[in-house]
């Protein structure tokens, strides 16, 4: 299968966790659910870069880019702004022959925060990380959760995608 997520392993715990196939599976399910291809299709232009790091590194990134000097579970940086202009509307579809020829954008994910959240929520680490990868890719595709209508749209989309992977609603 085609590798959709180019991972830089800065924290070796992610390598032993087997993040690569999990991230590729989450990305593929997201793209298929949003109509960017079918199983077996090539997903040219859909590539995502991922920094698999620890809390210390993501706290620096969170401060640099969001002004919040604390760790978080996942961050995303889209290659282009695609957010919907009207609350609750679908974001614009990316032009995969245009500005996304080098990929959709970048994400970073932090080990300790993901591990802690999974334990607190009584979920497996794999299920929680799959949800966070789907969540981050939706951000790269223009989804956000700043306004209530957009948050509802994004959460419903996540739930639908996760269901195709056999995962429960993370918001229940």
TARA-V764286 format. One record per residue. OMEGA is omega in whole degrees, 0 to 359 (none if undefined). BURIAL is I if it has 9 or more other C-alpha atoms within 8 Angstrom, else O. D_LAST is the distance of its C-alpha to the last C-alpha in Angstrom with 2 decimals. Layout:
# TARA-V764286
omega = [OMEGA/OMEGA]
burial = [BURIAL/BURIAL]
d_last = [D_LAST/D_LAST]
This chain:
# TARA-V764286
omega = [179/176/182/183/178/187/170/182/177/178/187/177/179/179/180/176/181/183/186/181/178/180/179/179/179/180/181/180/179/181/180/182/181/174/179/179/177/178/181/178/169/182/181/180/183/188/180/173/183/172/179/191/178/182/181/181/183/177/177/179/181/178/181/188/183/180/180/187/180/176/175/183/184/175/178/178/180/177/180/180/182/187/177/180/180/183/178/176/174/174/175/176/179/174/187/173/184/189/183/181/177/176/184/181/186/171/172/181/188/184/189/180/178/180/180/181/179/179/180/183/179/181/173/177/181/179/181/180/176/178/182/177/176/180/182/180/175/174/179/181/173/178/172/182/180/179/185/181/178/178/179/178/182/180/179/178/177/182/180/180/181/178/179/178/180/181/182/176/182/182/177/none]
burial = [O/O/O/I/I/I/I/O/I/O/I/O/O/I/I/O/O/O/I/I/O/I/I/I/O/I/I/I/I/I/I/I/I/O/O/O/I/O/O/O/O/O/I/O/I/I/I/I/I/I/I/I/I/I/I/O/I/I/I/I/I/I/I/I/O/O/O/O/I/I/I/I/I/I/I/I/I/I/I/O/O/I/I/I/O/O/I/I/I/O/I/O/O/O/O/I/O/O/I/I/I/O/I/I/I/I/I/I/I/I/I/O/I/I/I/O/I/I/I/O/O/O/I/O/I/O/I/I/I/I/I/I/I/I/I/I/I/I/I/I/I/I/I/I/I/O/O/I/I/I/I/I/I/I/I/O/O/I/I/I/I/I/I/O/O/O/O/O/O/O/O/O]
d_last = [32.22/32.52/31.14/28.99/28.02/31.00/29.96/32.08/31.43/32.31/30.59/31.59/28.46/26.80/29.68/29.30/25.52/26.55/24.80/27.08/26.00/22.28/22.79/25.06/22.72/19.86/22.53/24.05/20.88/20.26/23.90/24.08/21.02/22.65/26.00/27.84/29.18/28.80/28.54/31.96/32.72/33.82/31.59/34.40/33.48/29.81/30.34/28.26/29.59/27.44/28.57/27.06/27.91/27.35/26.21/29.81/30.24/27.02/27.86/31.20/29.72/27.23/30.25/32.50/30.31/28.07/30.18/27.55/29.22/26.15/24.24/21.03/18.98/20.24/22.79/24.11/27.49/28.05/31.56/31.79/30.06/28.28/25.97/25.88/28.42/26.81/23.35/20.89/23.56/23.29/24.98/28.44/28.74/30.58/34.18/34.13/37.92/38.20/36.81/34.24/36.94/36.23/32.45/29.44/29.21/28.24/25.24/25.26/22.79/23.28/23.28/22.93/20.03/18.04/19.10/18.28/14.74/14.03/15.62/13.91/10.38/11.88/11.84/15.09/16.92/17.49/13.91/13.23/16.60/16.19/13.24/15.53/18.49/16.97/15.94/19.50/21.22/19.67/21.16/24.41/24.34/24.14/20.52/19.53/17.19/20.00/20.15/17.42/18.29/18.38/15.01/13.51/15.74/14.90/11.10/11.81/14.47/12.55/10.07/13.39/15.23/12.95/13.07/16.84/16.71/14.98/11.82/8.29/5.76/5.66/3.82/0.00]
